[in-house]
């Protein structure tokens, strides 16, 4: 079959390879190219150890403090508040114990399958060297929050996640750059996920996979899609510039830009964008050897091959509002609590648009009114993590095979 993949981000290029594996002809449609948006601007983690949805006790405990700080881990621009209200109401509805448990099981299933899927994909293309198996570290400054962590660690272990709980001294021994913060009591403890890898650089990974898909016979069309039309059991994508592409199936993988297209084919998905900010400085500038999550502070650091990246936080302001790079300055101010010897940080500042669903689960499955379109978007913070396994699930759907995971939790009809 001829499959049109709409979106040249990490979900799209991973799907292209899975479809090529199965002998399909693949056209990738993207307005710019490979990895130009969130796929190239994230922290580069394969977060297979994460099991909890954002809608949960942790978020609600911190929400008043976060919202009180306009540059804090979560903020809503006042002008956007009316538009985000329906999303926030669904977020609240996703916070009941029953809904949290359902989302936890669905996240754990998808993330638990993510690292093996990535290893299969990268090994098949001889790209295994793009994974950096250095582990992932979490550090805490709040003793009460750290005291609650062992219960979560036990739950993670129940899903097969390896995690070691560390004292502040052990954190400093693992990452000497944290020695002063640990000695001063700023860092009260940590957790090491020894099996947690990151990628050399998310932009490099996405671009490399895109180029290799072309080498394997895929075709890239640079155009902006305007909508889908039924074509007697097939599907036609109408694009700007008079471009029209008809295919047997289409995969909708446009991330934060997927909502209006999903609506055209019958699915009213509560998709919004979590705007995240980061700055990438010189390689090794932070003196940290592995990715670090700063628990309760809403940011991470990653030692990418292209430079040390500091990023995170959530801003709800839509796709069109200009960036507020004062949020990057706020991240750097917080980082200096952990790295007091850190000097001036110069680097490239970026804004990215995470495609966010209130229950923290992506949308994977056929469109309601036009089942020739397969949805594959809304992965939130887990786009890179879940790309390879999502690609395998999509390829199974297109080939009429049973997917490796039950897809009901991710269905576009669940809302």
C-alpha angles and dihedrals in degrees: 000000000000110000124194113207110200107206133040097215126110094283092050098047092045089051090049091058094046089052093046088052088059094051100257127143107242132202118186115206119198133147094225113011138259124350098346096141134034093334091069098036105054132102095263098236125150091211098191089145095065115102107158128088119232089243100079147094094292093058094044092048091055100033099093092050093045096048091048090063113067089201095040132114092283128025138160119209106234093233090056097047096096092051095048094046096091090050091049091050089054089047089055091048089053090057099076115113092248094050093044091053092048092049091046092055092047094047092046091051094050096040092043089058094043103083096047088049091051092049091051092050097045095042091051089056095039090245099121089120090073090073117086108205098196099123129242127264131207121195130192134206097181113078093202092052091047090050089057094052100082090069090055091044090055090051090049091051088054087063092050098263117146112222133165121199112222136198119229089258091053090050089054092048090052095045111021091191086075094054096105094045091049093047091049092051094246089120110048099177147327148209128229122208099196095188095049111112132187129203127253090247127336094220091050091048094050094044092047093050090047094051092046090051088056090049088053091055106274119137126224121213117188106211139111116252117230100183151315129264131192112251104189095291093331127081134241123204114209113207139180119276092040093288114154126181124187120195140164091244137003130208115211106212103149096129113207091006095059101089101086092043091051089051090054090059095046107273122115099198119184093229122158134158128256103207110217128190132207145166125210117208133178118312110269094011093128096046092229122132100199140028115284131201115205100212115224093008099081101231143092139199125218130189099220123178088245093052145302109297124207113190150136142092126119127252122181108207105119131244099296108048116105118255121269103213091181081086089068090053088052091053091051091049090055092046091057089065087065097035104034092172092057111124129201113324116218121181150105115311120208142179121212133188115227113200102232132193119190095239093048092240125120125236111250122165146064121311115257099234099027110032091181084079114077116200118223109163144094098073094147111190091355104064094116093037095052101034100097096045091044088053091054092049092049092048090052091051092050092049093048093245128136109266117237090242131041106260100201093098090057098040118133089227095063095091 
